[in-house]
Amino acid sequence: MTVTIRPYRPSDLPALYDICLRTGAAGGDASADYPPEDRDLLGTLFAAPYAVLEPESAFVADDGTGQPVGYILGTADTPGFVERFRAEWLPTVADRWPAPQGEPGTPSEVMAWLLHWPERMIVPAVSGYPAHLHIDLLPDHQGQGHGRALMNAFLGSLAERGVPAVHLGMLTANVSARAFYDRLGFHVIDVPDAGELTYLGRATS
């Protein structure tokens, strides 16, 4: 079957959670890092809020049966998204994953801490790149041009809305992802104290 790129549909949401988990360990499967009751946590942070709050910025790679095997999600306006995340998304999930007390120790606690701190997404050094994105493809569908096609759909959507530039934060250790972004014209943005992340950006057109 032929993989095609199409806009996100609400019925895709369970697949987004699954893909986010199965690519959540620097591109590999993160399922073993979380107990069964927390396996939706990565998607709750990095996939579902974008699809729910800003579906016009979400696209999926459809395997030809209606099933997503990858996605690109994001926001055209990072500060505005942070406000909506706190006001509209966090109240729907905070009871399931309360903020940890004290220093986070487990992967679940780290992610719950991030969940309750959406303001981390506002990074002054990337203010000239108001949009940001997350893109994930299941391993069997990587290296076939689908990532580039997803990116083209997302960037085109932003450009049509007058958004000039986009950024992303990626784990520096994920060298294969870095090579992908380099091929698509992303460049490093110098962000002080970025820790284990590298920030990249590019114009939308």
Residue frames as qw, qx, qy, qz and C-alpha x, y, z in Angstrom:
[[0.000, 0.888, 0.460, 0.000, 0.00, 0.00, 0.00],
 [0.397, 0.499, -0.005, 0.770, 1.09, 3.58, -0.65],
 [0.338, -0.538, -0.433, 0.639, 1.73, 5.95, 2.24],
 [0.142, 0.687, 0.317, 0.638, 0.08, 9.32, 1.74],
 [0.198, -0.109, -0.405, 0.886, 0.19, 12.57, 3.72],
 [0.218, -0.635, -0.561, -0.483, -3.13, 13.95, 4.85],
 [0.237, -0.551, 0.254, -0.759, -4.53, 16.31, 7.50],
 [0.023, 0.030, -0.879, 0.476, -5.07, 14.91, 10.99],
 [0.552, -0.399, -0.452, -0.576, -8.51, 13.55, 11.89],
 [0.503, -0.528, 0.414, -0.545, -9.77, 13.16, 15.49],
 [0.984, -0.066, 0.017, -0.166, -10.00, 9.38, 14.95],
 [0.683, 0.491, -0.424, 0.336, -6.20, 9.37, 14.54],
 [0.292, -0.786, 0.352, -0.416, -5.59, 10.33, 18.17],
 [0.895, -0.357, 0.265, -0.037, -4.99, 6.79, 19.58],
 [0.864, 0.345, 0.019, 0.365, -2.40, 6.17, 16.85],
 [0.185, 0.823, -0.247, 0.477, -0.61, 9.40, 17.77],
 [0.622, -0.653, 0.361, -0.240, -0.22, 8.22, 21.36],
 [0.965, -0.035, 0.231, 0.122, 1.13, 4.88, 20.12],
 [0.679, 0.593, -0.059, 0.429, 3.60, 6.39, 17.65],
 [0.099, -0.861, 0.294, -0.403, 4.85, 8.88, 20.23],
 [0.760, -0.510, 0.387, -0.110, 5.63, 6.05, 22.67],
 [0.936, 0.129, 0.258, 0.202, 7.19, 3.77, 20.05],
 [0.585, 0.596, -0.043, 0.548, 9.58, 6.52, 18.93],
 [0.325, -0.915, -0.031, -0.239, 10.07, 8.19, 22.31],
 [0.740, -0.543, 0.233, 0.320, 13.52, 6.85, 23.24],
 [0.123, -0.631, 0.473, 0.602, 15.69, 8.97, 20.92],
 [0.491, 0.369, -0.524, -0.590, 13.76, 7.51, 18.01],
 [0.318, 0.044, -0.947, -0.019, 13.40, 4.02, 19.49],
 [0.577, -0.498, -0.562, -0.321, 10.63, 2.32, 21.46],
 [0.053, -0.435, 0.501, -0.746, 10.17, 3.84, 24.92],
 [0.745, -0.364, -0.361, -0.427, 7.55, 1.34, 26.09],
 [0.774, -0.156, -0.524, 0.321, 9.93, -0.38, 28.53],
 [0.253, 0.246, -0.337, 0.873, 10.72, 2.94, 30.24],
 [0.405, -0.221, 0.148, -0.875, 7.19, 3.40, 31.56],
 [0.270, 0.132, 0.904, -0.303, 4.78, 1.22, 33.53],
 [0.119, 0.427, 0.805, 0.394, 1.59, 0.30, 31.66],
 [0.057, -0.819, -0.529, 0.217, -0.47, 2.97, 33.39],
 [0.143, -0.780, 0.098, 0.601, 1.94, 5.68, 32.17],
 [0.526, 0.051, 0.623, 0.576, 2.38, 4.68, 28.55],
 [0.245, 0.812, 0.450, 0.278, 0.13, 7.52, 27.39],
 [0.358, -0.795, -0.101, 0.479, 2.29, 10.08, 29.19],
 [0.388, -0.205, 0.425, 0.792, 4.67, 10.86, 26.31],
 [0.117, 0.478, 0.660, 0.568, 1.74, 11.37, 23.96],
 [0.230, -0.845, -0.465, 0.129, 0.02, 13.55, 26.54],
 [0.361, -0.679, 0.098, 0.632, 3.04, 15.85, 26.44],
 [0.210, -0.424, 0.530, 0.704, 4.31, 15.78, 22.88],
 [0.047, 0.169, 0.815, 0.553, 1.46, 14.73, 20.59],
 [0.052, -0.618, -0.784, -0.027, -2.14, 14.94, 21.80],
 [0.075, -0.716, -0.303, 0.625, -2.22, 18.57, 22.96],
 [0.029, -0.336, 0.445, 0.830, -1.13, 19.77, 19.52],
 [0.060, -0.235, -0.856, -0.456, -3.69, 17.63, 17.71],
 [0.132, -0.659, -0.720, 0.174, -6.48, 18.68, 20.07],
 [0.134, -0.746, -0.197, 0.622, -5.66, 22.37, 20.45],
 [0.175, 0.689, -0.326, -0.623, -4.32, 23.12, 16.96],
 [0.767, 0.183, 0.612, 0.060, -5.49, 20.42, 14.54],
 [0.548, 0.832, 0.028, -0.085, -4.91, 22.72, 11.56],
 [0.082, 0.802, -0.592, -0.010, -1.17, 22.27, 12.19],
 [0.589, -0.266, 0.759, -0.085, -1.28, 18.47, 12.34],
 [0.690, 0.439, -0.418, -0.395, -0.63, 16.04, 9.48],
 [0.754, -0.270, 0.595, -0.071, -0.23, 12.27, 9.39],
 [0.236, 0.378, -0.805, -0.391, 1.42, 9.72, 7.13],
 [0.815, 0.068, 0.289, -0.498, -1.41, 7.29, 6.30],
 [0.359, -0.299, 0.855, 0.225, -0.41, 3.72, 5.37],
 [0.288, 0.054, -0.693, -0.659, -3.24, 3.45, 2.86],
 [0.336, -0.381, -0.860, -0.032, -5.71, 1.84, 5.26],
 [0.329, -0.808, -0.208, -0.443, -6.50, 4.99, 7.23],
 [0.787, -0.539, -0.143, 0.264, -3.93, 4.09, 9.89],
 [0.092, 0.942, -0.302, 0.110, -1.25, 6.71, 10.72],
 [0.917, -0.043, -0.132, 0.375, 2.34, 5.47, 10.75],
 [0.474, -0.042, -0.115, 0.872, 3.81, 8.90, 11.42],
 [0.037, -0.908, -0.418, -0.009, 2.87, 12.47, 12.13],
 [0.346, 0.186, -0.138, 0.909, 4.02, 16.06, 12.27],
 [0.303, -0.808, -0.505, 0.008, 2.43, 18.29, 14.89],
 [0.424, -0.007, -0.178, 0.888, 3.10, 21.75, 16.14],
 [0.024, -0.837, -0.437, 0.329, 1.93, 25.26, 16.68],
 [0.416, 0.694, 0.181, 0.558, 2.14, 28.45, 14.68],
 [0.129, -0.770, 0.167, -0.602, 2.47, 30.53, 17.87],
 [0.575, 0.001, -0.723, 0.383, 4.49, 29.04, 20.72],
 [0.027, -0.074, 0.506, -0.859, 3.61, 31.61, 23.44],
 [0.616, -0.075, -0.080, -0.780, -0.09, 31.37, 22.58],
 [0.766, -0.015, -0.625, -0.148, 0.09, 27.59, 22.62],
 [0.338, 0.075, -0.725, 0.595, 1.72, 27.62, 26.06],
 [0.332, -0.078, 0.304, -0.889, -1.16, 29.68, 27.40],
 [0.775, -0.010, -0.271, -0.571, -3.72, 27.27, 25.93],
 [0.614, 0.103, -0.764, 0.166, -1.76, 24.25, 27.18],
 [0.106, 0.038, -0.681, 0.724, -1.96, 25.54, 30.75],
 [0.424, 0.054, 0.229, -0.875, -5.55, 26.78, 30.56],
 [0.779, 0.178, -0.157, -0.581, -7.20, 24.12, 28.38],
 [0.749, 0.238, -0.616, -0.045, -5.04, 20.98, 28.21],
 [0.199, 0.302, -0.772, 0.524, -3.38, 20.64, 31.61],
 [0.522, -0.155, 0.430, -0.720, -6.67, 20.61, 33.58],
 [0.876, 0.130, -0.198, -0.419, -7.79, 17.55, 31.58],
 [0.831, 0.214, -0.486, 0.164, -4.73, 15.47, 32.52],
 [0.010, 0.618, -0.533, 0.578, -3.35, 16.92, 35.78],
 [0.757, -0.366, 0.315, -0.440, -5.34, 14.58, 38.03],
 [0.985, 0.149, -0.088, 0.017, -3.99, 11.51, 36.23],
 [0.752, 0.172, -0.204, 0.602, -0.40, 12.77, 36.42],
 [0.313, -0.943, -0.105, 0.052, 0.03, 15.18, 39.33],
 [0.285, 0.817, -0.409, 0.291, 3.20, 17.22, 39.63],
 [0.799, -0.080, -0.499, 0.326, 5.90, 15.20, 41.42],
 [0.457, -0.884, 0.060, -0.077, 6.90, 16.26, 44.91],
 [0.582, -0.601, 0.450, 0.313, 10.64, 16.83, 45.09],
 [0.056, 0.562, -0.656, -0.501, 13.24, 15.94, 42.50],
 [0.883, 0.263, -0.088, -0.379, 11.86, 13.71, 39.70],
 [0.463, -0.480, 0.743, 0.059, 13.44, 10.26, 39.86],
 [0.590, 0.194, 0.769, 0.149, 11.75, 8.02, 37.28],
 [0.138, 0.136, 0.569, 0.800, 11.01, 8.69, 33.59],
 [0.152, -0.684, -0.675, -0.230, 7.32, 9.06, 34.50],
 [0.339, -0.762, -0.296, 0.465, 8.13, 11.65, 37.16],
 [0.300, -0.263, 0.303, 0.865, 10.35, 13.59, 34.76],
 [0.012, 0.344, 0.654, 0.673, 7.58, 13.69, 32.17],
 [0.264, -0.760, -0.593, 0.031, 4.96, 14.64, 34.76],
 [0.351, -0.600, -0.081, 0.714, 7.21, 17.50, 35.85],
 [0.164, -0.039, 0.481, 0.860, 7.49, 18.69, 32.23],
 [0.078, -0.568, -0.750, -0.330, 3.72, 18.36, 31.85],
 [0.290, -0.825, -0.432, 0.220, 3.15, 20.84, 34.67],
 [0.300, -0.646, 0.151, 0.685, 5.72, 23.30, 33.30],
 [0.620, 0.617, 0.424, 0.232, 4.58, 24.25, 29.78],
 [0.032, 0.984, -0.095, -0.145, 6.40, 27.58, 30.10],
 [0.620, -0.392, 0.532, 0.423, 9.62, 25.63, 29.39],
 [0.616, 0.485, 0.518, 0.342, 8.61, 25.91, 25.72],
 [0.158, 0.981, 0.060, 0.096, 9.19, 29.67, 25.75],
 [0.756, -0.219, 0.124, 0.604, 12.90, 30.05, 25.00],
 [0.055, 0.883, 0.011, -0.465, 14.00, 33.67, 24.44],
 [0.260, -0.460, 0.624, 0.576, 16.76, 32.69, 22.01],
 [0.221, 0.216, 0.849, 0.428, 14.22, 31.24, 19.55],
 [0.225, 0.614, 0.448, -0.609, 11.71, 34.08, 19.69],
 [0.244, 0.510, -0.393, -0.725, 12.40, 34.84, 16.03],
 [0.284, 0.032, -0.901, -0.326, 11.09, 31.35, 15.19],
 [0.487, -0.187, 0.309, -0.795, 7.54, 31.56, 16.61],
 [0.904, 0.012, -0.204, -0.375, 6.33, 28.13, 15.45],
 [0.180, -0.480, 0.856, -0.071, 7.61, 24.81, 16.75],
 [0.810, 0.164, -0.371, -0.424, 7.08, 21.19, 15.77],
 [0.541, -0.313, 0.774, -0.097, 7.34, 17.51, 16.66],
 [0.720, 0.387, -0.402, -0.413, 7.71, 14.85, 13.96],
 [0.471, -0.311, 0.818, -0.110, 7.81, 11.07, 14.39],
 [0.740, 0.291, -0.433, -0.424, 7.67, 8.10, 12.01],
 [0.912, -0.249, 0.311, -0.096, 7.57, 4.44, 12.93],
 [0.371, -0.554, 0.639, 0.383, 10.92, 2.78, 12.11],
 [0.583, 0.228, 0.738, 0.250, 9.55, 0.61, 9.28],
 [0.374, 0.825, 0.402, 0.136, 8.48, 3.75, 7.44],
 [0.227, -0.858, 0.199, 0.416, 11.61, 5.84, 7.87],
 [0.344, -0.407, 0.629, 0.566, 14.08, 6.55, 5.07],
 [0.383, 0.398, 0.774, 0.310, 11.40, 6.50, 2.38],
 [0.097, 0.286, 0.281, 0.911, 10.74, 10.21, 1.96],
 [0.322, -0.690, -0.624, -0.176, 7.70, 10.34, 4.25],
 [0.435, -0.587, -0.286, 0.620, 9.41, 12.57, 6.79],
 [0.186, -0.105, 0.272, 0.938, 10.27, 15.11, 4.13],
 [0.164, -0.449, -0.645, -0.596, 6.69, 14.98, 2.81],
 [0.404, -0.704, -0.551, 0.193, 5.29, 15.56, 6.30],
 [0.370, -0.456, -0.074, 0.806, 7.65, 18.49, 6.80],
 [0.088, 0.135, 0.460, 0.873, 6.66, 20.01, 3.47],
 [0.267, -0.627, -0.657, -0.323, 2.97, 19.82, 4.40],
 [0.455, -0.684, -0.395, 0.411, 3.58, 21.43, 7.78],
 [0.334, -0.315, 0.112, 0.881, 5.88, 24.18, 6.51],
 [0.015, 0.318, 0.571, 0.756, 3.51, 24.96, 3.67],
 [0.327, -0.718, -0.609, -0.084, 0.62, 25.31, 6.10],
 [0.422, -0.625, -0.203, 0.624, 2.62, 27.72, 8.26],
 [0.265, -0.084, 0.332, 0.901, 3.76, 29.77, 5.27],
 [0.084, -0.533, -0.644, -0.542, 0.18, 30.12, 4.04],
 [0.401, -0.800, -0.442, 0.064, -0.72, 31.58, 7.45],
 [0.151, 0.895, -0.135, 0.398, 2.14, 34.06, 7.33],
 [0.746, -0.632, 0.176, 0.112, 4.33, 32.37, 9.95],
 [0.346, 0.842, -0.408, -0.069, 7.93, 33.20, 9.02],
 [0.343, 0.482, -0.782, 0.194, 10.01, 30.57, 10.81],
 [0.895, -0.335, -0.164, -0.244, 9.88, 27.42, 12.93],
 [0.033, 0.601, -0.749, 0.278, 12.09, 25.83, 15.59],
 [0.910, -0.226, -0.311, -0.153, 12.42, 22.51, 17.34],
 [0.291, -0.676, 0.636, -0.231, 14.35, 21.12, 20.26],
 [0.921, 0.129, -0.351, -0.113, 15.88, 17.66, 19.82],
 [0.806, -0.519, 0.241, 0.151, 17.99, 15.37, 21.94],
 [0.124, 0.805, -0.534, -0.227, 21.56, 16.01, 20.90],
 [0.447, -0.291, 0.844, 0.052, 22.22, 12.27, 21.16],
 [0.708, 0.449, 0.528, -0.134, 19.74, 11.50, 18.36],
 [0.217, -0.463, 0.507, 0.694, 22.25, 11.75, 15.53],
 [0.259, 0.300, 0.813, 0.426, 19.99, 10.20, 12.90],
 [0.080, 0.852, 0.503, -0.118, 17.32, 12.81, 13.54],
 [0.185, -0.763, 0.152, 0.600, 19.95, 15.54, 13.33],
 [0.288, -0.126, 0.699, 0.642, 21.04, 14.29, 9.90],
 [0.182, 0.613, 0.744, 0.192, 17.41, 14.37, 8.75],
 [0.036, -0.914, -0.268, 0.303, 16.96, 17.98, 9.86],
 [0.294, -0.547, 0.400, 0.674, 20.25, 19.01, 8.28],
 [0.296, 0.180, 0.767, 0.540, 19.07, 17.62, 4.94],
 [0.062, 0.766, 0.625, 0.140, 15.90, 19.71, 5.24],
 [0.252, 0.635, 0.053, 0.728, 17.78, 22.96, 5.71],
 [0.548, -0.816, -0.177, -0.045, 17.55, 23.42, 9.47],
 [0.434, 0.541, -0.412, 0.591, 20.39, 25.24, 11.21],
 [0.533, -0.335, -0.597, 0.496, 21.56, 25.37, 14.81],
 [0.184, -0.845, -0.086, -0.495, 20.19, 28.15, 17.01],
 [0.389, 0.226, -0.617, 0.646, 22.54, 29.10, 19.83],
 [0.595, -0.654, -0.241, -0.401, 20.56, 28.63, 23.05],
 [0.035, 0.535, -0.666, 0.519, 22.43, 29.16, 26.34],
 [0.333, -0.178, 0.790, -0.483, 22.18, 26.36, 28.89],
 [0.706, 0.126, -0.356, -0.599, 20.29, 24.05, 26.52],
 [0.692, -0.288, 0.610, -0.257, 21.39, 20.96, 28.44],
 [0.522, -0.040, 0.823, 0.220, 20.86, 17.74, 26.50],
 [0.529, 0.707, 0.458, -0.098, 18.95, 19.52, 23.74],
 [0.295, -0.105, 0.396, 0.863, 20.01, 21.09, 20.47],
 [0.357, 0.703, 0.377, -0.486, 17.72, 23.77, 19.04],
 [0.347, 0.075, 0.633, 0.687, 17.30, 24.00, 15.27],
 [0.313, 0.683, 0.342, -0.565, 15.37, 26.42, 13.09],
 [0.299, 0.098, 0.617, 0.721, 14.58, 27.40, 9.53],
 [0.339, 0.202, -0.069, -0.916, 12.30, 29.67, 7.52],
 [0.636, 0.274, 0.643, -0.328, 8.94, 28.20, 6.56],
 [0.714, 0.671, 0.187, -0.076, 9.47, 28.98, 2.87]]
